[in-house]
């Protein structure tokens, strides 16, 4: 309560409080390392002192984990265009696009997907007009118009729409006003004024072509270039490109669930990151770390699977404060232990079961596909493990090289552990207050 009262009096935000706690904890570390680390002369240049080097290294891990993700989903929500001219009397253009991440806001797309057909038709007509003005179908150097025929709006939740790693794709189907005859060429162009999730995968099916023809359009290369039918034969480079594009398309569903699992650790799972760092700073060797992480991983994988199948469950109001408490326990054990006790492995297993329930709460809002339920669950868990391993690798890069230093425990591991305990205490108080 003292910490909560202090935060209230000083009107601290959560981020500022964490920053203050960490800053005070690492001052002792920096001062201790200042004159004792053997840095080469080239590292002290134009005012860049040993102290500055130490500060940079100690902050590198935390900064890299707290910086928001800036990369887009890329292949996970890439746009798909399908020109279907199999039937000689009609040609359709099917455009599959993540509207909530491009031509509409997430809220607009969610409102459209939950509206009745009459309201949807008004909203989708505006989107169709944008696509008609931005996408050009050229047959034998002649532009062909197309009109909207039907549409499908996929949306499981507003949160899923906002997350580029769980793309909610809309499909708009257009009828071309002209057929695509044999012995002709067709080209698809995306205008500079139309911004879609890149890259854009184009597939062309034609009655005169035994196999579909694929092209990959990018923000810099917005044209498929003329695609000829009839006696035309693709070059080896075009065949390789088509196969590569189709292979990428097959990988996309799996990449989606791996990316969602990774995202739940970095950048969204700050409490899981801090817990894993607590394992790292026990400072008793790599084998000990591997043993701890293995127990934790097996345990949370078990409850993640059981919770996803509906066999176990627990409300978030209980799970989240207990996760914060587990961080405190790990940190306190680090402060009073210099070796890995057997009971700590049992404790880590219990905490792993607890964290698995936290992971399951994320999956509950993502709608695992029924046809690939087990594989999607496995891939999500793989993404989580990749995220945890990334955290550990960052920790090794930041301070792992100092583990042989005689003052490492006193100057690095102990201050970091105190910071972890402080962060866990803050989260525990905060989460109990909101129950």
C-alpha positions, 0 to 999 in steps of 0.5 A, spaced: 500 500 500 505 504 501 507 504 493 500 505 491 500 511 496 506 514 493 504 513 486 498 516 487 501 522 491 506 523 485 501 522 480 506 517 476 503 513 470 505 506 470 511 507 465 514 512 469 514 508 475 517 502 472 522 507 469 524 510 476 524 503 479 529 500 474 533 507 474 535 507 481 536 499 481 541 500 475 545 506 478 549 501 483 551 497 477 553 502 473 557 505 478 560 498 480 562 497 473 565 503 471 572 502 473 572 495 473 570 493 466 576 492 461 573 495 455 578 497 449 581 504 448 577 504 442 570 504 446 572 511 450 572 516 444 570 523 444 566 523 450 564 516 450 566 513 457 566 507 460 560 509 464 556 510 458 558 504 455 555 500 461 549 504 461 547 503 454 548 495 455 544 495 461 538 499 458 539 495 451 535 489 453 529 493 456 529 498 451 528 493 445 523 489 449 518 496 450 519 499 444 512 497 440 512 493 434 513 497 428 513 492 422 506 490 419 504 483 418 506 483 410 505 476 408 500 474 413 495 479 410 497 480 403 492 482 398 489 477 393 487 478 386 484 472 382 482 473 375 477 467 373 476 466 366 475 459 366 468 460 363 468 462 356 462 467 357 464 470 363 470 473 367 470 474 374 475 478 378 475 476 386 479 481 391 481 478 398 483 484 402 484 486 409 479 492 409 480 493 417 488 495 416 487 499 409 481 502 406 477 502 412 478 503 420 478 497 424 471 500 427 468 501 420 470 494 418 467 491 424 460 496 424 460 493 416 461 486 418 455 486 423 450 490 419 445 488 415 445 486 408 442 493 406 447 497 410 453 493 408 451 494 401 451 502 402 458 501 405 461 496 401 459 500 394 464 506 397 469 501 398 468 497 391 468 504 387 475 505 390 477 498 388 474 500 381 478 506 380 485 503 383 485 497 380 485 496 372 484 490 368 487 491 361 486 486 355 490 487 349 491 494 351 484 496 352 482 497 359 476 493 361 470 495 366 468 491 372 462 491 377 461 489 384 457 482 384 457 480 391 462 480 397 463 476 404 466 480 410 470 476 415 470 478 422 471 474 429 472 481 433 474 488 433 480 486 437 482 481 431 481 486 426 486 491 429 491 486 430 495 485 423 497 478 425 490 475 425 487 478 418 480 479 418 479 478 410 474 481 406 472 478 399 469 482 393 467 479 387 466 483 381 464 481 374 468 484 368 464 487 362 468 483 357 470 476 356 478 474 356 479 471 349 484 466 348 490 468 344 490 475 348 494 478 353 491 481 360 495 485 365 493 487 372 495 494 375 494 497 381 494 505 381 499 509 385 492 512 389 490 505 392 494 503 398 493 495 400 496 491 404 502 489 400 504 484 397 499 483 392 498 476 390 495 475 383 492 469 380 490 468 373 486 462 371 484 461 363 481 456 359 487 456 354 492 455 360 492 448 363 495 451 369 494 458 373 499 463 372 501 467 378 504 474 379 507 478 386 505 485 385 509 490 390 508 497 392 514 499 387 512 494 382 504 495 381 503 492 374 503 484 373 506 486 366 502 483 360 500 475 361 499 472 354 495 466 353 495 461 347 501 459 345 505 463 350 510 459 354 512 462 361 520 463 362 523 459 367 524 465 371 516 466 371 515 459 373 520 459 379 517 466 381 510 462 380 512 456 384 515 461 390 509 465 390 504 459 391 509 456 396 509 462 400 501 462 400 501 455 403 505 458 409 501 464 410 496 460 415 502 457 419 506 463 419 499 467 422 499 463 428 506 463 430 506 470 429 500 471 434 504 466 439 510 471 438 507 477 439 503 475 445 511 475 448 514 481 444 511 486 445 505 484 448 507 480 454 511 484 458 509 480 465 511 474 461 518 477 459 519 479 466 518 472 469 523 469 463 528 474 465 527 472 473 529 465 470 535 468 467 538 472 473 538 466 477 546 466 475 548 459 476 549 457 469 546 455 462 545 448 464 541 451 470 537 456 465 535 450 460 532 446 466 528 451 468 525 454 462 524 446 460 520 445 466 516 452 465 515 450 457 512 443 458 507 446 464 504 452 460 504 448 454 500 443 458 495 448 461 494 451 454 492 445 451 487 443 456 484 450 457 483 451 449 479 444 449 475 447 455 478 442 460 480 447 465 479 454 466 480 460 471 477 467 471 482 472 468 481 476 475 485 470 479 490 468 473 493 475 472 494 477 480 497 470 481 502 471 475 504 478 478 505 474 484 509 468 481 514 474 478 515 476 485 516 469 488 522 468 483 525 474 484 525 473 492 528 466 491 533 469 486 536 474 492 536 468 497 539 462 493 545 461 489 544 454 486 538 451 483 534 447 488 529 441 487 523 445 490 524 451 485 523 446 479 517 444 482 515 451 483 516 453 476 512 447 474 506 450 478 507 457 475 508 454 468 501 451 469 499 458 471 502 462 465 499 457 460 492 459 463 494 466 461 496 464 454 489 460 453 485 467 455 489 470 448 487 464 444 480 464 446 479 471 442 482 468 436 477 463 433 482 457 432 480 454 425 476 447 426 479 444 420 486 445 423 485 446 430 491 442 433 496 444 428 494 452 429 494 450 437 501 447 436 504 453 431 501 458 436 505 455 442 511 455 437 511 462 437 510 463 444 517 459 445 520 463 440 518 469 443 521 466 450 528 464 446 528 471 443 528 474 450 533 470 453 538 471 447 537 479 448 539 478 455 545 474 453 547 479 448 546 485 453 549 482 460 550 475 458 558 476 456 559 479 464 557 472 467 564 471 468 566 477 472 567 476 479 562 482 481 556 480 476 552 477 481 552 483 486 553 489 481 548 486 475 544 480 477 542 482 484 540 489 482 536 487 476 532 482 480 530 487 485 527 491 479 524 485 477 521 484 484 519 491 484 515 491 478 512 484 480 509 488 486 507 494 482 503 489 478 500 485 483 497 491 487 495 494 480 491 488 478 488 486 485 486 494 485 482 492 479 478 486 481 
